[in-house]
Amino acid sequence: MRGARPSFIYRLSIRLAQQALPFAARFDKKVARGLEARRGVTARLAAWARAHREPSRPLLWVHASSVGEGLQAKPVLEAVRAEVPQWQLAYTFFSPSAERLARTLPVDIADYLPLDRPAEVSAALDALKPAALVFSKLDVWPELTLAAAQRGVRLGLISATVAPHSSRLRWPARGWAEPAYRALERIGAISAEDGRRLEQLGARPGAIEVTGDTRYDSVAERAERFDQTRDPFAKLAIVPAGTFTIVAGSTWPADEAVVLPAFADLLAQVPAARLILAPHEPNPDHLAGIMQRARAAGLPRPVRLSQVDHQPSTPVIVVDRVGILADLYGLAAVAFVGGGHHRAGLHSVLEPAVFGVPLAVGPHWHMSRDAGLLIERGGAVALGTDGRHALHSQWLVWHHDPAARAKAGAAGKRLVREGRGAAERTTRLVQRLVKDGGG
């Protein structure tokens, strides 16, 4: 693979995408943030290297595209830092949503991934001089991967998963990425089925082993650390006996168009019901839209989490901060996980499941392996396109039948427990990768 290069069509596509980004940034704040933050990234990496890179110490470079992939990498980075403190660790990400997570990781340098162009890739590799480059989940950038292979950098992929209907399995993405997947030397797949689909992408069978999904360890460890006595959880936990708390997490407007009317129906029959709604992006426009949709559904005016101290008995609380959703599920009787009525993808269903909280998802859940397993085991229910009445009915069942609710919750908790151990197996894979390269 040391002679392989990305195709002309791939390079042309990246060049056109780079030229289109400034125009797209005018209409998308997330794109604008990524464009601005990525400016000067190779210079920042070079400056860090001049000040801190020690060539005698092997450097492990881990790339995780967004928050979900970052959470898969997190327990591995933590274990490597603890077990091999002499290694240097670099972490890159692509999405602006991962900035906050990146600041919490035990790494020596964290920054945006440069665009997948020859000059930027070469500058990043010159600066970091990694012994190994490991991607999390699936995003394997061809320019970076093949350039690293030419330099003798060891290449890996962890918590690897490919949805059965992924567009990556089809042209043109499959053709563009095939040489990069073939260059990978160690791949930790979530399941045997994922391993077979990775072979379709070009991965060599001998490079693949099943190590599981490190997110199971990550969510379990976070749940074990959950402290209900600290704010804002303490004030949310003070409720009258019999309160039926629903946490709807990482919702988009399309999800809220179902959740809010369904909750209005429920509240008319169960006055002790309470909805804690955590939107995926709690920006002013999104929060204003929630207020309008709640009013249209006939609900009492929602109160923002930051104002709960002044109005503690409200039935609808809107979370206006980020970073606490995974812990909020610890207060729930039942949950709704957002993204299933939106094309951006389903949020983590493991976060409520680890607390033994049964959950509902919208119809676009099929790209989530975890959702499929939970539905199969009875820990989750999937709604149809028009899910208002089905969601209301399911909430009524779980409210009136605590035994059914507990059984569904136990199924989810058991699934998470069975998935633990992946972080340890994946850490061993990464350590072998670096040591095979002489680190």
N, C-alpha and C positions, 0 to 999 in steps of 0.2 A: 504493500500500500504506500510505500514511501515515494513512489513516482506518480501517484494518482493526484489529479487536480479536479476541482469542481468544474462542471460543464460551462460552456460559454453562455448557454441559456440561463443557468442559475446566476452567474455573475451579472449578466445583463439585467435580470429581474431585480437583484439587490440594488444595482445602480439606479434603476428606475424608481424603486421604492424609496431610496434615499432622496431622490429629487422631488418625490411627491410628498414627503413628510412635512415640509414647511407649510404647504397648502392645507394638508389634513389637520395640522396643529391649530389652524384658525378656528376650527369647528369642534375640536375635541381637546379638553383640558388635560386629559391623561397623556395624549400624544404630545401635547405642548410641553408638559412637564418632562417627559422622557427625552424629548429632543434637546431641551435646555440643559438638563442634568448630564446628558451624555457628551455635551460639548467639552472638549478638553480632557476626556477620560484617559486617553493614552498618555498625555502629559502628566496627569496625576499618578498613574501607575509607575511611570518612569521616575518621578520625583520620590515616590515611596521607595522604589528599588534602590535609588542612589543612597538614601538615608538608612534603609533598614534591611535590604536583602543581603543575606549571608550565604554565598554560594556553597559553603561547606555543609549547610543544612538543607536537606531536601525540602522542596516546596510542593505541597498538594494544592492544586487549584480545583475548586468545586464550583460548578455553574448550575444555578437553579433559576428557571425563567421567571417564576412568580411566587406568590406566597405559598401555595400548595406544595410546589416542588421544593421550596425552601424549608418547609416543615418536615419534608421527607429527609432532607439533608441534615437538618439540625441535630438530631441525636447522634448521627455519625460524626459530625464535626466535634461535638462535645466529647464523645468517647475518644476520638483521635487526640484531641488536645490533652485529655487526662492521661492517656496511655503512652503517647509518644510526644512529650512536650518539646523535644528538640526539633521537631518538624515545624516549618513555617506553613501557615494556612492562608490561602487567598480565596475570596468568595465573590462571585459576580452574579448579577441578576439582570433581567431585561425589563420587567414591568415596574413602573413607579409604585405600584401597590406594595412592592417588596422592600421599599426603602426602610420602613420602620423595623421590620424583622431583621434586616441585614445589620442594623445597629446593635442588635442584642446577641449576635453570634460571637463565639470565642475564636475570632480569626484575627490575623495580623493586618489584613487589608480587605476592605469590602467596597465595591463600587459597581457601576453599571458595566455591562458587557459592551465593548466597542462594536460598532456595526461590522457585519461579516464581510468586510472588504479586505483585499490582500494587504494594503498598507497598514490599516489599523490592526489587523491580526498579527502581522509581523512585529509591529511596535509593542503590542501587549506581550507576545512571547519573548521578545528581546528583554523586556523589563522584568518579567516574573521568573523566567527560566525554570518552569515547573519540571519536577520529576514525573508528575502524573497529572492528568486532567480528567476529572470525573464529572459527568453530566447527571442530573437528577431527573428521573421519570422518563422523558422521551426526547426533549429538544436537543438534538445533536447538530450543531452548526457545521455545514460541510467545509467552508473555507478554513475555519479555525481547526477543525478536527484533522483535516488532511495536512495542513501546514504543521501542526503539532506532530503528526506521525512522521513527517519528513525529518523532523529534528530529533526523533527518537524518544519523544515524550510518551509515556505509557497512558493508554486511553481506556476509560471505563464508563459504565452506565449503571446507576443504582435505582432501586425501586421502580424498575422498568415495567411499563404497562402500555399496551396498545389496545384500544377499544375495538371490538369486532368490526364496527362500521367506520373506523377512522379514515379520514380523507388521506392520511399519510400512506395508506395501503393502495392508493390509486394514483394514476398519472395526473399531473407531472411530479407531484411531491415525491413519489416513490423513486422515480428515476434520479431526481436531484440528490436525494439523501443516501441512496444505496451504497456508494463508495465509502461514505462516512461511517455507516453502520458496520460495514465489512471491516473497517479499520479498528473497531473496538476489540480490545484484548480480554476484558473481563466484564461480564454483564450479570448483574443480580436482578433477575426477573421476579415479579410479584407472584406469578403462578406459571404452571407448565403451559397453559393456554397462551399466556402472554409471550412465553418463550417461543412458541411456534409462530406466532404472528411477527415477532422480531426477526425470525428467520426469513419471513416473506419480505421484510424491509431490507434484507441484505446481511443481517448479522450471521456470523459463523456459528454453527451449532456447538462447536467445542468451546466457545467463549461463554456460553450461557449456563448459568446455574440458578436454581430457584432459591431465593433468599427471603422472599416475603416483602411486605410493605412496612417501612419504618414508621409510617404515620401511626400505626397501631400502638407502638411504644411511645411515641410522642404524645398522643392524646391521653393515653393512660397515665403517663407520668405527670402531665399537667393537671389532670383530674385529681390525682393524689395530693397535689400541692394546693388545691383550691381552698381558700380561706373565706368562709362565709361571713366572718366577723369584720372584714375590712370593707371600706366603702369602694364602690357604691352598692355592693352586695348586701351590706348590713341593713341599710335603709329599705332596700327592696324586699328583704326577708321578713320585715315586720309587717305582717298582714293578719287580718282576722282569720280565725279558724275556719276551715272549709273553703278557703280561697282556691280556685282552680286556675293555676297560672299556665298560660301558653306563651312560649317564647318562639317568635318567628324570626329566624336569623338570616342575614345576608340577602334581604329581599330586594327585588327590582319592582318597578311600577306594575309590570304585568302580574307579579306575584301578589302585590298589595291589592290589585283589582279583584282578586279572589279572597284573600285573607280577611280584609276589612268587612266586606258584606257578610261573609260567613260568621265572623265574630259578632256582628250586629245581630244576626239570627240567634246565635248562641246566648248572647247577653240577655235577650228577651225572655229566655227560658231558664237561664242560670245566672241570676244577678251577682253571684259571687265569682264570676269568671273575670279574669284579668289577662290582658294581652300586653306583652313586652315585645315591641317591634324594633328590630335592629336592621335598618336598611343597609344595603351593600355599600353605598356611598352616601354618608350623611352630610352632603353638602346643602347649602341653603335652598337650592332649587328643588332637590329631592324632598327635603323636609317640608317645604311649602306644599308640594304635591300631595304628600301624605295627609296633611291637614285638610286639603280640599277633598280628597277621596273619603276621608273619615266623615266629613260633614255630609257628603253626598250619600253615604251609607246610613246616615241617621245616628251616628255614634256621638257620645259626648266628646267635647274638644280634647284631643290628646294633649298630654303634658310631656314635655321633654325631660329626659333623665336629669339634666342639670338643674331642673326646677322642681324635682320631686319633693324636696324638703318642705316646700310651701304648699303642695297639694298632694298629700300622701295617699289619698283614697281614690284616686282616679282609676277607671277601668282600662284605660289605654295609655301606655307609656312608650314614648318614642326615644330610642337611644341615639343621642347626638354626639357620640364620641366613638372612636375605634379602639380595637385591641382588647375588648373584654367579652366578646360574644361567646367564646368557648367556655368561659366560666359562668356566663349567664344561664347556660343550659342546666347548670347545677341547681338552679332555683325552680326549674320547670316541672310541671306534671306531665305535659306533652309538648311536642315541638312541631314546628313547620320549618323545613329547610328550603331556602330560596334558590332561585335559578332554574327551577323546573318548569316555569312558565315563560322562560326567557332563554334565548339562544346562547347566552354567554357561558353556560355550563352550571351544573349543580354545585352548591357549596358543600363543605364537608358534612357528611351524615354521621361520621364517627364521633364528632364532638358531642352531640346529644346522646348517642348510643352508649358511650362510655359511662354515662351517669345512670343508665337504665331508664332512659326517657324514650318512649315510643314516638314515632314521628311520621309526618305526611310529606310527600313531595309532589311536585307537578309532573305533567306528562313527559317532559323532556329529561328523563333521568337515565336513559339507556347508555350514555357514555360513562356512567359512574359504576364501576365494578362493585363498590361498597354498597351502593343503593340496591343493586340487583341482589346481592347476598342478603341484605336486611329484609327486602320484600319477600324473598324466597323463604326466609326463616320466620316471618311473621313479626319482625321488629319494626316494620315500616309499611305504609300503604301508599300506593300511587293513585293520583287523581287524574281525571280526564281533562280535556281541554277546558270545559266549563265546569270547574271544580267546586264552585261555591256550595252547592247543596250537599255534595258528597263529603266535603270537608266539615261542614256543620254537623252532618249525621255522624261522622266518625268521632268528632269531638264529644258529641252527646253519648256515644257508646262508651268512650273512655272515661267520661265523667261519671256515668251511672253505674259502670261495672269496673270497680277498682281491681278486681281479680284479673279481668281481661287486659287492663292497662298494665298491671304488674307482669303478666306473662309476656306481653309484647316487649316491655322494657327489658326483661331478663334475657330475651333472645338477643337483643342488641348488645347487652353487656357481655354475654357469653361469646359473641362473635369477636369483640375486641380482645377479650382475654385469650382466645385461641390464636389470635394474630400476633401476639407478643413474641419477642425473641428475634424479630427481623433485624432490629438495629444491631444486635451483637453479630449476627451472621454477616450483615452488610459491612460492618466495620472490619471484620476479618478479611473480607474480599478486598477492600480498599487498601488495607495494610499489605496484603500480598502483592497487590498491583504496584505499590510504591517500592517495595523491597525487591521485586523482580527487576525493577529498573536500576537497582544498585543503591537505593536510598536506605 
